[in-house]
C-alpha cells in the first residue's frame, strides 16, 4: 500500500490505546473516507487486550516500532503519554510515516523542534490534535469574529473543567507539565486562534483543592489553575482549568468585542449544588461525547491533507507555541510573577523571526 499521496488509501496505525487512541481508531476503522486502520500499539497488556477485542481486524502490538516497519502503514496517530511524543514522532518521520500527534505536542520546545525538523527532513505531514479548530461551534465563532460581528476583538476567555481524577504519573509536574498542558492546551490554542496573535505575557496561579492524596508526595501538583494573558496585538486573554470537578466535562469560550460578545459552549442558565443541576440539562460526562464530531472532522482532514499533498490546518508550530505558553505558565506559578514570552515569531511569508 502506498502512503496516501494522489488519493490512494491511507493505512493508519494508532500508537497508544487509551481513551483518545481508541476514539481515533474507531474513526479510521470505517468512518474516515480513504483510510483503513492497520493496527494499534500499546505497552500495557490490558490496553492491548481491550483494543484487540474492539478491533479484531487490526494488528495489536506492544512495540510501536513493529507497526512503523509495516509497509501497509502510511500514517500514525500518536496518543501515547506526552513524554513519549517526541521519540515516537521522530521515529515515525524517519520511517516515512505521516503524523497526527495528540496534544500536548511534547514536553519542551526543543522536543517540538526535533519533531518539526524530522517531519520536514523526511517530507511527511505533521498535524497536532487541536480538534476544537474542527468543531462546528468554534469554527462558526471564529468566522463571526473575522467578519467583525462583535467589533474589534478585545478579550477571549476559555475554560476547561474535567471530571477525571489524574493518574498517578500526572501528579508529577515534571512528567506531565500539569493541568496547563493536560487540560488547558486546547484553551491556549483557542486563544491563539481567535486572537490571531501570539502570547506576550502570562500570569498564572494554581492550587490543589480536590486531590489530597497528592499533597505529600507531589507538593507542586495543582488541580485548579487560572491564567491571564496579554497578546502581541494588544488583545487580552483568560484561561481557567480544573480537574476532578465531579459534575461533568465543561468547555466554554467567551469572546468579547468592542460592540458585542460571543459564547461557545455556554450552558443554559441554571444553578447547581454539589454537581446536582437544579435546572437545565447537565454537561456531558466526557470530552469524547462533546467533541466526537470534531475528532472525526479532524481525522478526516488529516487524511485529506496527506492525499492532496497540502499542509495540515494545525501545524507543528501551533503545537510548539502552546508548549511555550505551558512552560511560561508553570514558571509563573513557581515564581509567583508574570512571565514574558520571547520565543519565535513568524512573518506572514512563513519565515521564522528570532528575537
N, C-alpha and C positions, 0 to 999 in steps of 0.2 A: 504494500500500500504506500502511495506517495503521501507527502506531508500536508496536502490540502491546497497547495497553490493551484491556480487555474481551475478552481471549482471542484477538485476531487475530494472524496470523502476524507474527513479528518478523524484519525483514531486517537482517542484521548485516554490517558492514564491519570487517575486521581491519587495523589500522594498524601495520605492522612485520611483515615476512615472514621473520623469523628463526626459531629453533627454537621458542620459545614461541608466536609468531604462527601458525606452521603447525600446531601442535597444536590451538590454538583453532579455526583454520579448518577442520580436519578434523572437529571436533565439530559446528560449525554447518553443515557441508556435508551432514549427514544423520543425525547421532547425537543431536542435541538436539531433542526434540519441539517443534513450534510455532515453529521458526526456519528461516531459509534464509540461506546465505552469498551475499551480493550481490557483494562484491569485496574485494580486498586492495590496500594501498598500501605502497610502499617506494621510497626514492630510489635504491637500488642496482640497476643493471641486471641483475646476476646473480641477485639475490634475486627480482626481478620475473619473470625468465625461468623460474626454478625453480617459483615459485608458479603461473605460467600453465600449465606442464606438468602440475602436480599437480592444479590445479583449473580445468580448461578451461571450465567453465560460468560462472565468476566473472569480473568485471571486474578487471583489474590495472592500477593507475595509479602513476605516480611521485609525484604530489601528492595527499596525503590530502584536501585541500580539495575536489577533484573529487568524491570519494565523499560528502563531507558535503552536497554540493548535490543528490545523487541522492535523489529522493523515495521510492525503494524502501528506503532505509537508515533504519531506526528506532533502531539502536543501534550502538555501535562498541566494539571491543576495542583498547586501546592497549597494544601490545607493542613499542614503539619504545625506543631508549635513554632512560634516566631523565631526562636533561637536557631532553628534549623533551616530557615528560609533561604539564606544566602548560599549555604553549601549546596542545597538541592538545586537552586536556580542556576548556579554556575555549572554544575554537572549537567543539568538539562540542556543548557545552551551549548556546551561543548559537544553534546550528543546530537545537536541539530534539532532539538525539540522546542516548539513554541511554548510560551509560559504564561499562564494566568495564575498570579500569586495572590493569595488572600491577604487581607490587611491584618496586622501592620506589616509593611513590606519587609522590614528587618529590624534588628535591634539598634543599629547605629547607622549614621550617614555613610561612613566608609564601606559598610556592608552593602548599602544601597548602590554606591558607586560601582562596587565589584559586580553586582548583578546587571546594572545598566551597561557597563563596559563589555561583559561577556555576551550579552544579547546582541550588542552592536557588532562585536567582533565576529560572531558566528551567524549573523544575519537572521536572527529569529525575533519574533514578536514577544514583547514583554508587557503584559497588561496587569494592572493592580486592581484588586477586587473591591473597589468603592462602588458597590451596586446601587447606592442611592442616586447616582447620576443616571441610572436607567429606570428609576421609579417614576411612574407617570405623574404623580403628585408633585414630586420635587422638580421634575423637568418642566412642568407647567408653571410652577412658581418662578423658576429661572427665566423662562420666556417672558413672563409678565414684568419681571424686573428689567429685563433688557428692553422691553417696549416702553418703559417709563411709566407704567400704570400707577406706581406709588411715588412718582417723582424720583429725585436723586436718592440713591440708597444711602442710609446713614448708619444703621446698626443691624447686625444679624445675631440672633440668639438661638442656640441649638443645644438641646439636651438629649441624653440617652440614659434611661433608668432600666436596669436589668434585674430579673428576679433570681438569677442563679447565684449560688454560693461558689466562690472561686475554688478551683482545685488547689492542692497544697503548693505546687510549684509556682502558682500565680501569686501566692503571698510574698514570694521573694521578688522584690522590685528589680534586683539585678538580673533575674531570669525572665521577667515578663514586661518590664518597663511600666508596670502598674496600670491602673484603670484608664489613665490618659491614652495609653496605647491600646489596651484590650477592648475598652468600651468606647472611648471618645475619638478614635481615629476617623470614624465616619463624620463626626461633628466637625473636626478640624478640616477635613476635605470639603465639607459642605460650605464652611465659611470661606475658604479659598475660592471655591467655585462660584458662589453667589456674589462675592465682592469683586471677583476678577483681579485680585491683588494678593500680595504675599504678606504674611505676618511680619510686623516690625518689632513689636514688644508684647510680652505676656507677663501677667502676674497671677499666680495660682496659689490656692490654699486648699488643704486636704486634711482628712482625718479618718480614723477607723471608728465607726459608730455601731456597726452591726455584726462584726466578726471578732468577738472577744477571744476566740481560740487562737488568733494570730498575734495577739498583742505582745506576748512574751518572746516568742521565737522570732517574730518578724515586726519589730517596732516601727519600721519605715512604711509598712503596708497601709494603704488607705482604701476605704470603700466609698468615699464621698469626696468629690473634688469640684471646685468652681474655678474658672479661669477667665479673666478679662483680657482683651487684646486690642491693639491698635494695628492698622494696616498702612502700607506704604502710600496708598492713595487717600489717606485721611479717614477712612471708614473705621467703625468700631465693631467689636465682637464680644460675645459672652458664650461660654460653654459650661454646661453642668453635667456631671456624671455621677452615677450611683450604682452600686452592686447590692445584691441581696435585698431588694426593696420589698419583695413579697407580693405586691399587688398585681404584678404583671409586667409586660415589656412595654416601654413607653418611649417613643421617639418623636420629638416635636421641634419645629423651627418657627421662629417669628422674624420676619424681615420688615424693618421699619424704614420708611422712606420720608422724604420731606413733605409729601402730600397724602400718605396713606400707609397701610400696613397689610402684610400678607401672613397667613398662618398655614403651615403644613403639618398635618397630623394633630391639629388642635382637637382635644376631645370635646364632646358635648358638655355643656355646663352641668356640673354635678358637685356634690360633696362626697367625701369618702372618709371613713373612720376605720383604722386598723385593716385596711385593704378591702373592707366590705362596702361596695358602692351603693349609695342610697338612691341615686338617680342616674339615668343614662346607662349605656352599655359599658361593661368593663373593658380595659385594654386587652390586647391579645396576650397569651401566655408566653409567646416566644417570638423572636425576630424571624424565625423561619416561617411563621404564619403571616406576619406583617409584610415581609419583603419577598415572599415566594415568587411573585411575578417579576420583580426586579432582578432576582437571581437568574431567572430563565432568560430575560431580555439581555442581561449581561453575558451569559454563556453563549447565547445565540450570536451576539455581536462579536464575541471573541472568535468564533469560527468564521464569521463573515470577513473579519479583517485578515485572517490567515488566507482564506480562499481568494480574496481580492488583491492581497498584497498591500493594503493600506495600513497606516499606523493605527494602533488602538486608540480609542477615545479617552482612556485613562492610562497615563504613561508611567514609566519608572520615575520620571521627575516628579510627578504628582505624589507618588508614594514616598519619595525621599523628602519632599517638603513637609509632609505630615510627620515623618520621623523627626525632622529638625524641630518641629513645634513641640512634640512629645519630650524631646531632650531638654528643650528650654523650659517647658512647664515643670518637669521634675526637678530641674535645677532651682527654679523659683520656689518650689515647695521646700527644698532642702535649705535654701539660703534665706528665705523669707523676704524676698525683694523682687522687683520687676527685673526681667531679663530681656535684653535686646537681641534680636536675631540678626546676624550679619553674614548670612550664607549667600549662596549664588543667586543671581537673578538672570532672567533670560530676556534678551532683546526680542522684539516682535518677529525678527527674522528667524528666531530659534537659536541664535548663538548664545553661549553662556557668558555672562558678565561677572567677573570675580571682583570682590571688593579689594 
